[in-house]
């Protein structure tokens, strides 16, 4: 059977509700006062898309999208109607793949699992340049900046610095919106409902991506959760096509946000092994670079961003951030919250939480807040104008 036929056959079965990609997985969480362990299913989709990224514009590509949901076996005592589960699309930030960000396998930290256990059908989009989605021009290590080449890529795979074969940023706010549009269409087709509104969760730059999408595509968006939404306005376009990080560089920003004096148990260091292993497992080439593997992400452009977007968002919005975050510090979080046009919005600040709070001890605050908001449009009974410090 040809590769094309295999892909077509896989898609047909996926649309019919059959997973060929991942076995049924179990989680250890309990809810609703029941001891029965919920059984979750994972389906990895490859969604056809006509690329608008300059390096591959006009080409038909396939975007990687992971789906997680409660199986029929685990549904009967937990969710009322498995076929009409509310849908959530999770959107990651600038330097992280979707799976380690939202579906990390460490203990009970998977945000996707938590949402699925609470009766959501959860999809995670991988944009061009990340994970198993296309990576145009990113196989050439010369397309990294000269600093990145010297710091991470010499002597493997480079012997000496080299000039780029392609030097433009690969991903922009506009290309991300185009890819989100394609994935929303795909989800609607899976559900047989071309009017379906989808909840969205965005972390860091993913929050800005969600803001732009909700501002321009209000007919497609139900509620939004914005975790430490990225800098507004975005930084100027000064990035190479390829960005690379070794393990120490990947976690350097997180290290700068740890407060061992006031928050001595802020995170479990073991989670980093799981995160880094997952990153490398989603990039065979990057795994072979550097001394012990490299994370590859695309250069970013602010093209497609408009400072008016936050004020154009009308969807009910929950904004969350850590008090230790130095990427999107609390004053900036408050500015974004105040700029949102939503009349239904709540702000939550997490004590002993950094920009990476979903990977920290306080992750349950974020997970629980997102479920409360997406189910009811309230947090601890408040639907608008409240600020919580958790």
Secondary structure, DSSP 8 states (H G I E B T S, - for coil): --HHHHHHHHHHHHHTT--SSS--EE-----TT-----EEEEEEEEEEEE--SGGGTT-EEEEEEEEEEE-STTTTTT-S-GGG-EEEEEE--SS--HHHHH---STT--HHHHHHHTTEEEEEE--TTSTTS--TT-S-GGGB-HHHIIIIIBTTTBSS----S--S--EEHHHHHHHHHHHHHHHHHHHT-TT--EEEEEETHHHHHHHHHHHH-GGGEEEEEEES---SS---S---SEEEE-HHHHTHHHHTT--TTT-TTS--TTHHHHHHHHHHHT-HHHHTSTTT--EEEE-EE-TT--TTHHHH--S-EEEEEETT-SSS-HHHHHHHHHH---SSEEEEEETT--TTGGGSTTHHHHHHHHHHHHHHS-BTTB-SS-EEE-
